[in-house]
Each structure stands twice: as structure tokens, then as C-alpha cells.
Amino acid sequence: MPSIPTHAIATRVLHGDDVQSAAERAFHPVVPPIYWSATFAAEDAETFAGMSADPRHPAVYTRHANPTHERVQRIMADLEGTEDALLTASGMGAISTSILALVKKGDHVIAQTRHYMAASRLFADVLPSYGVDVSIVEQTDLANFEKEIRPNTVLIYIETPANPTIVLTDIVGVVELARKHSTPNNRILTVADNTFAGPVNTRPAVDGVDVVVHSATKSLGGHHDLTAGVICTSKELATKIHLMHTILGSVASPMDAWLLLRGIRTLTLRIDKINSNALAIAEFLEKQPKVEKVYYPLLKSHPQHELAKRQMKGGGPVIAFAVKGDYKATAEFVAQLKLIVHAVSLGGIDSLIVHTATMWRSTMTEQQMEEAGIAVNFVRFSVGVEDVEDLKADLTQALATVPN
Ligand SMILES: *Cc1c(COP(=O)(O)O)cnc(C)c1O
């Protein structure tokens, strides 16, 4: 039975993609098959003509579309509350494809001081080299966005929450600004990276954001075993972005699409557990004498706590905190953890931690790090689904190694 919008999200992650083809219905598989094929045969000339005429026909050529991808797209559009969705090979594939489809030489774009690092590079380096003007604004104050709006502004790109101090952007506020300054000849589009919060906690499109992008490598896949990205938007914009998608070719493998579909089935279960684990751990860390400061949206001490309560149902997986110590003491604390894995990425079932300054030491100067707010004693902790007491015990024994 196809899902209906009145079903709760926990039901829709299981049934939101339920329309099966005649071939699939013949065998009634409970789990959808993987269409592991790059190309699909036409029965006759007339069918071939029909297939060729539709750039998004689900079974012609996998760079254009694939039936396994279709199912992920259907469920993601449903979760984010958009008309349509596209699957890409990575989160950066989703971001770069969307942005390159929506801006051209001479346009002006507004982005934030803090984004996922590769996205920052796209805005700070790549777009300007193609003749696109870019303003980078400090995202906690809406007035900073408004000040930069110009007659040729076509797009505002936001990410919330964002590294390294888990700062938020007021989604409704940015949407209202974009609408207020749009003219009949120039509509200012909004694009939001919803990777950190995810659709269980925050639904930017429901608040009016035009395009929602995800690194599905993170919470959506949820098991640290696939790389993928998703773009959720209107039919009109999806058609435009799909054209760029077929040119740039950020195409997910059918296996990754299938793994993603499998991961999404347990999204609400995992995120509910991760939300409660992360809040408990954030509160626990705040009480530790060897911890200087903790950043988590749903902590009362978060400077944007009121905004967080308004736009986030749960705080999501990522906590940032500062250890009371120098670079070496922080690196040593991370090295001492036994259960929590020392690895990049976030949002999956395993708890992962990184020493932020070590992660960026090779690509950023100390001054750049300071400007980006990356202190030497920062760690980014993505809380998983382990037993919360075991996580606390691991943190306690590692914090004990931090010198007084
Ligand atoms: C990981 C991540 C990306 C990039 O995703 P990939 O799948 O690694 O390409 C983009 N935005 C955010 C917020 C991320 O965490």
C-alpha cells in the first residue's frame, strides 16, 4: 500500500516508496530489488522513442535515472515535504550540482562564514573563478544576510547547524528575506544543507526553503558504509538541476542507492536514540571539570537555544566541545578513547570523534583556523546508538588523562 501523507514519519520511512512495477509485483518482494544495470532495453522502436524523449525516464540509462534511485528519491521527497528529489553520488555532488545549475556568470550569491569545508571552497574559490560574485556572511545575525542582498542576488545558501561551534541559521528568517527582496524578474532562491539536523529534526522545505541538500553518507545512510547525496526540491527546479546532473555525472551506484534505502528504513529509530544519547552526553560533558565548553543546540547554554527549540525537534548527532588543555592534551584525550572511534564523518550508528584542529592542520593555516573559530582544544563528537552509560564511561576514562 502506498504511504499517505497522514502517516507518521516512522511509517513513511518504511512505506513512502511503495509503488511497484508490474514486474516487481509478479514476485511480491518485500524488499525492493537492486537494478544493477547501466542501461535498459527497449521493446520496440516506439517504446525506445518514448524512453528517449523523457530525460528522467527511470529505466533508460543510469546516469539519467535508475529504478532503485527512484525509490530513494520518492521517500526523500516525502520526508522533506518536497514535490521531487534527486540522488547523487555524494553530498558534495548534491551541493555542487544544485549550485552550478542555479547560478551563472554575473550572478551574486550569499553564503555563510561557516559551512562544510568543501562547500566553503565552492563558494569562496570556485564560483568567483567562474565570474559569480559571492558574499560570505556571519550567519547568526539575519541582518548580515540582508545587508548583502543586491539586484543580482539569485541565491542564499545556508547550513544549520554548522561546524565548528554548532551555530544555527534562522531558516524562516532567511526565507522571509529572500521573499521580501525577490522581484517579478528575479526570484532569490534559498538552498539549505540539512545534513546535521536531518528531516526527522528539521524540515527546511516545509519552512519555505527552495532546495534542501543532504550528505546521505551521514545520518540518512546511517551505517558508515555508503557515499551518496540527495537534493529535495520542486518539480520545476528538479528538472533544471537534473539537466546539470546529467552533465556533471555525480551518479550514485545502484548498490549505494539500495543501501541508502535500507538505511532510511530505520532513520526515525536511529535518530530518536541519537537525539536522546547526544543531549544526555552534552549535559554530562558540561559537568566535567576537564571540559571547558560544550556546544549543542538543545543545551540551555547554547547562545541560540530559543531558535534551536523553534526549528529543531531534536538536537541531532553532533556535539562540539573544548577540552581544558592545549593542542597536545586534546589530541591525547582523543587517542585515549577506547569505544568511541577516531574517524571523520557523522550521524551514523557508531560514535565517532575528531580533534578538529588536527583535521584541518594540513589544509588551513593557524590564522585561517582562528578566523573559522577552530580552537586547538576543540573536538567534534558524533554520538551513535551505543548505550549512553558506556559512552560516558569511555569519555570519563579519557578525560582523566588530561593534565590539571
Ligand atoms: C559530509 C558533509 C557534506 C559532504 O558530503 P559527502 O557525502 O562527503 O560528499 C556536506 N555537508 C555537510 C554538512 C556534511 O557533513
The ligand as an SDF file (V2000), in Angstrom:
LIG
                    3D

 15 15  0  0  0  0  0  0  0  0999 V2000
   29.7640   15.3500    4.8840 C   0  0  0  0  0  0  0  0  0  0  0  0
   29.0540   16.6060    4.5940 C   0  0  0  0  0  0  0  0  0  0  0  0
   28.9590   17.0950    3.2840 C   0  0  0  0  0  0  0  0  0  0  0  0
   29.6230   16.3860    2.1140 C   0  0  0  0  0  0  0  0  0  0  0  0
   29.0890   15.1160    1.9090 O   0  0  0  0  0  0  0  0  0  0  0  0
   29.8810   13.9370    1.1600 P   0  0  0  0  0  0  0  0  0  0  0  0
   28.8800   12.8490    1.1030 O   0  0  0  0  0  0  0  0  0  0  0  0
   31.0990   13.6210    1.9640 O   0  0  0  0  0  0  0  0  0  0  0  0
   30.2490   14.4780   -0.1890 O   0  0  0  0  0  0  0  0  0  0  0  0
   28.2630   18.2550    3.0750 C   0  0  0  0  0  0  0  0  0  0  0  0
   27.6910   18.9370    4.0820 N   0  0  0  0  0  0  0  0  0  0  0  0
   27.7760   18.5190    5.3630 C   0  0  0  0  0  0  0  0  0  0  0  0
   27.1350   19.3230    6.4350 C   0  0  0  0  0  0  0  0  0  0  0  0
   28.4540   17.3440    5.6520 C   0  0  0  0  0  0  0  0  0  0  0  0
   28.5480   16.9350    6.9270 O   0  0  0  0  0  0  0  0  0  0  0  0
  1  2  1  0
  2  3  1  0
  2 14  2  0
  3  4  1  0
  3 10  2  0
  4  5  1  0
  5  6  1  0
  6  7  2  0
  6  8  1  0
  6  9  1  0
 10 11  1  0
 11 12  2  0
 12 13  1  0
 12 14  1  0
 14 15  1  0
M  END
$$$$
